[in-house]
Amino acid sequence: MKKAAVLLEIIKENIEKVIVGKSEAIELILIALISKGHVLIEDVPGVGKTMLVSSLAKSLDLSFQRIQFTPDVLPSDITGFTMYNVKSGQMEFKPGMIMNQIILADEINRTSPKTQSSLLEVMEETQVTVDGTTYPLPTPFMVLATQNPVEYIGTFPLPEAQLDRFMLKITMGYPSKREEMLILSRFQKDNPLKTLKPVASAEDVLFLQDSVTEVKVAEAIKEYISNIVAATRDHNDLNLGVSPRGALYLMRASQAYALFQNRDYVIPDDVQKMTLSALTHRLILKPEARLKEMTAERVLKSILNTVYVPVIPK
């Protein structure tokens, strides 16, 4: 566990050579990576969403592909396609852009629902099926998607089935005045991303993913997660609560957070820390709740304040 925690800190510090003041966002992305999950980054333009993902990719010795989603991107551009080879006289598979380990789905809500749906199988089963043939994706594999919440013209909101595939949803936020001055100084002469070197390999990431599965989760913690999830399904302000997939992702994220803290067991604090990032995007508010200016975050915070917190002996 200590080796895993040290390795995570090394990766985090390397990313922070480029990204200023976003320690929590970096940590959440690494938590999703070692939990075999995917991340949706939603924030206004220019706060460093793409830079954050690029810094992660360069810190790891993994193959990386940025896909700029636009209305004219086709599903076959993502998954690949088969075509007839005149020389060999056979059909050949031409891999799509998804055949990489780290995928940046930039502005994912700017492409059509048909193209968005091409990621459903990829994100759930780490494979693509083209013309009846299934092709496995390289491991480790992760999709990091970005979207702009303030522009609606020419966009296609992600459906609930697509949102549910993301383990975590995070925001970056504007930097403080001091952080912004540091950004100006750091980028004054050149982009530090250009000189960023990898500090971990694919084997290191797989080791971290295996380490997460070794983090123990007591029955009381599992019951605590189940109670939180059940409370969302019966809440008066919600039309849709958290799915069983969401409960599983919350448990995995809690295990990864415990690993980050150099622990081999989950405590209630870990669950509470990951609840908002893991569950907020899975909730659908009732129209009358929106009129009361209720938000998914406020609903989850109220649930955390009312659900019994177990005492875990150390």
C-alpha positions in Angstrom: 0.0 0.0 0.0 2.8 2.4 0.8 4.4 1.7 -2.6 1.1 2.5 -4.3 0.6 5.7 -2.3 4.1 6.9 -3.1 3.7 6.2 -6.8 0.3 8.1 -6.9 2.0 11.1 -5.2 4.8 11.0 -7.8 2.3 11.1 -10.7 0.3 13.8 -9.0 3.4 16.0 -8.4 4.5 15.6 -12.0 1.1 16.8 -13.3 1.3 19.8 -10.9 4.4 20.9 -12.8 1.9 22.1 -15.5 -1.4 22.4 -13.7 -1.6 25.1 -10.9 -3.9 24.9 -7.9 -6.1 22.0 -9.0 -4.8 19.4 -6.6 -8.3 17.9 -5.9 -9.1 17.6 -9.6 -5.8 15.8 -10.3 -6.5 13.5 -7.3 -10.0 12.6 -8.6 -8.7 11.8 -12.1 -6.1 9.5 -10.6 -8.7 7.9 -8.4 -10.8 7.1 -11.5 -7.8 5.8 -13.4 -6.7 3.3 -10.8 -10.4 2.3 -10.3 -10.7 1.5 -14.0 -13.3 4.3 -14.3 -13.9 7.2 -16.7 -14.2 10.9 -16.0 -16.5 13.7 -17.2 -14.9 17.2 -16.8 -17.5 19.9 -17.0 -16.6 23.5 -16.8 -16.4 26.8 -18.6 -13.9 27.3 -21.4 -10.2 28.2 -20.7 -9.9 26.8 -17.1 -7.5 24.0 -18.2 -9.7 20.9 -18.8 -7.7 19.8 -21.9 -4.4 20.7 -20.4 -5.2 18.6 -17.3 -5.9 15.5 -19.5 -2.8 16.1 -21.7 -0.6 16.4 -18.5 -2.0 13.1 -17.3 -1.3 11.4 -20.6 2.3 12.7 -20.7 3.0 11.7 -17.1 2.1 8.1 -18.0 3.9 6.1 -20.7 0.7 5.2 -22.4 -0.7 5.7 -25.9 -2.9 8.9 -26.1 -5.5 10.1 -28.5 -7.4 13.3 -28.5 -10.8 13.2 -30.3 -12.3 16.6 -31.1 -16.0 15.9 -31.2 -18.0 17.8 -33.8 -21.4 17.2 -35.5 -19.7 15.5 -38.5 -17.8 12.9 -36.5 -19.1 9.4 -37.3 -19.3 6.3 -35.1 -16.9 4.5 -37.5 -14.3 7.3 -36.9 -14.4 6.3 -33.2 -14.6 2.5 -33.3 -13.1 1.7 -36.7 -14.4 0.0 -39.8 -13.8 -2.9 -42.2 -12.9 -2.3 -45.8 -12.1 -4.5 -48.8 -8.4 -4.9 -49.5 -7.9 -5.2 -53.3 -4.5 -6.8 -53.0 -5.3 -9.5 -50.5 -8.9 -9.9 -51.7 -10.1 -9.9 -48.0 -11.9 -7.6 -45.7 -9.6 -5.8 -43.3 -10.3 -4.0 -40.0 -9.1 -0.4 -39.8 -8.8 0.6 -36.2 -10.6 3.8 -35.1 -9.3 6.5 -32.8 -10.5 4.7 -29.7 -7.8 2.1 -30.0 -5.5 3.9 -27.5 -5.1 3.7 -23.7 -5.9 7.3 -22.7 -8.7 9.0 -24.7 -9.6 12.6 -24.5 -13.2 13.1 -25.8 -13.0 16.8 -26.2 -16.4 18.6 -26.1 -18.3 15.3 -26.2 -21.7 17.1 -26.2 -21.0 18.7 -29.7 -21.4 15.4 -31.5 -24.6 13.6 -32.4 -26.3 11.1 -30.1 -25.5 8.3 -32.6 -21.8 9.0 -32.3 -22.0 9.4 -28.5 -23.6 6.0 -28.3 -20.5 4.5 -30.0 -18.7 4.9 -26.6 -21.3 2.9 -24.6 -19.7 -0.5 -25.3 -16.2 0.9 -25.2 -16.6 2.4 -21.7 -18.4 -0.5 -20.1 -16.7 -3.5 -21.6 -13.4 -2.1 -23.0 -14.0 -3.5 -26.4 -15.5 -2.5 -29.8 -17.7 -4.6 -32.1 -17.5 -3.9 -35.8 -19.4 -5.9 -38.3 -20.0 -8.7 -35.8 -16.4 -9.0 -34.8 -15.2 -7.9 -31.3 -11.8 -6.3 -30.8 -10.4 -5.8 -27.3 -9.0 -2.4 -26.4 -5.5 -1.9 -25.0 -5.1 -1.9 -21.2 -5.1 0.2 -19.1 -7.9 2.1 -20.8 -9.6 5.4 -19.8 -11.9 7.9 -21.3 -11.8 11.5 -20.1 -14.6 13.6 -21.7 -14.9 17.4 -21.5 -18.0 19.5 -22.0 -19.0 23.2 -21.7 -22.1 23.7 -19.5 -22.8 27.3 -20.6 -23.2 26.7 -24.3 -26.4 25.0 -25.6 -26.5 26.0 -29.3 -25.3 23.2 -31.5 -24.9 20.7 -28.6 -26.5 17.4 -27.8 -26.8 16.8 -24.0 -25.5 13.4 -22.9 -28.4 10.9 -22.2 -28.6 9.3 -18.7 -27.3 6.0 -20.0 -24.1 7.7 -21.2 -23.7 9.8 -18.0 -24.0 6.7 -15.9 -20.9 5.2 -17.6 -18.7 7.9 -16.1 -17.4 7.0 -12.6 -16.8 10.6 -11.6 -17.9 14.1 -12.7 -15.5 16.9 -11.8 -15.2 20.7 -12.2 -12.1 22.8 -12.3 -13.2 26.3 -11.3 -11.4 29.5 -11.7 -8.0 29.9 -10.1 -7.4 32.3 -7.2 -5.5 35.5 -7.9 -2.2 34.0 -6.5 -2.7 30.9 -8.6 -3.4 32.9 -11.7 -0.2 35.0 -11.2 1.7 31.7 -10.9 0.1 30.5 -14.2 1.2 33.6 -15.9 4.8 33.2 -14.7 4.9 29.5 -15.5 3.7 29.9 -19.1 5.5 33.2 -19.7 8.3 31.8 -21.8 7.0 28.4 -23.0 4.4 25.7 -22.3 5.7 23.4 -19.6 3.6 20.6 -21.1 6.2 20.3 -23.9 9.0 19.3 -21.5 6.9 17.1 -19.2 8.3 13.5 -18.9 6.5 10.3 -18.0 7.0 9.1 -14.5 5.0 5.9 -14.6 4.4 3.0 -17.1 1.5 0.8 -18.1 2.8 -1.8 -15.6 2.7 0.8 -12.8 -0.9 1.7 -13.6 -1.9 -2.0 -13.7 -0.2 -2.5 -10.3 -2.2 0.5 -8.9 -5.4 -1.0 -10.3 -4.6 -4.3 -8.7 -3.8 -2.6 -5.4 -7.2 -0.9 -5.3 -8.9 -4.3 -5.3 -6.9 -5.3 -2.2 -8.4 -2.4 -0.2 -10.8 -4.0 2.3 -14.4 -2.9 2.5 -16.2 -3.9 5.7 -19.9 -5.0 5.6 -20.8 -1.9 7.5 -19.3 0.3 4.8 -21.2 -1.6 2.1 -24.4 -1.1 4.0 -23.6 2.6 4.4 -23.1 3.0 0.6 -26.4 1.0 0.0 -28.2 3.3 2.5 -27.0 6.4 0.7 -28.0 5.1 -2.7 -31.4 3.9 -1.4 -32.1 7.3 0.0 -31.7 8.9 -3.5 -34.3 6.5 -4.9 -36.9 7.5 -2.3 -36.1 11.2 -2.2 -39.1 13.6 -2.7 -37.0 16.0 -4.9 -35.7 13.3 -7.3 -37.2 11.7 -10.4 -34.3 9.3 -10.8 -32.0 8.0 -8.1 -28.6 6.3 -8.2 -28.3 3.0 -10.1 -26.5 -0.1 -8.8 -23.6 0.8 -11.1 -23.4 4.1 -9.3 -23.2 2.3 -5.9 -20.4 0.1 -7.3 -18.5 3.1 -8.6 -18.8 4.8 -5.2 -17.3 1.8 -3.5 -14.5 1.5 -6.0 -13.7 5.3 -5.7 -13.7 5.0 -1.9 -11.2 2.2 -2.1 -9.0 4.2 -4.4 -9.2 7.2 -2.1 -8.2 5.0 0.9 -5.2 3.9 -1.1 -4.3 7.5 -1.8 -4.3 8.0 2.0 -2.0 5.0 2.4 -4.7 2.8 4.0 -5.7 -0.8 3.1 -9.3 -0.3 4.4 -12.2 2.0 3.7 -13.6 4.3 6.4 -16.9 6.3 6.2 -14.9 9.5 5.6 -13.7 8.0 2.3 -17.3 7.4 1.2 -18.4 10.9 2.2 -15.4 12.4 0.3 -16.3 10.6 -3.0 -20.1 10.8 -2.8 -20.6 14.1 -4.6 -18.2 13.4 -7.4 -19.5 9.8 -7.9 -23.2 10.4 -7.7 -24.2 14.0 -8.6 -24.4 13.4 -12.3 -26.7 10.3 -11.8 -29.5 12.2 -10.2 -32.5 13.8 -12.0 -34.3 16.5 -10.1 -38.1 17.0 -10.3 -39.3 20.2 -12.0 -40.7 21.5 -8.8 -37.4 20.9 -7.0 -35.7 23.1 -9.6 -38.2 25.8 -8.9 -37.1 25.7 -5.3 -33.5 26.1 -6.5 -32.7 22.6 -5.2 -29.6 21.0 -6.7 -28.2 17.5 -6.8 -25.4 18.5 -4.6 -27.7 19.8 -1.9 -29.8 16.7 -2.1 -26.7 14.5 -1.5 -25.5 16.7 1.3 -28.8 16.4 3.1 -28.7 12.6 2.6 -25.2 12.4 4.1 -26.4 14.4 7.1 -29.3 12.0 7.7 -27.9 8.5 6.9 -26.4 6.7 9.9 -22.6 6.7 9.8 -21.1 3.4 11.0 -18.2 3.2 13.4 -15.4 1.1 11.9 -12.9 -0.3 14.5 -9.2 0.4 13.5 
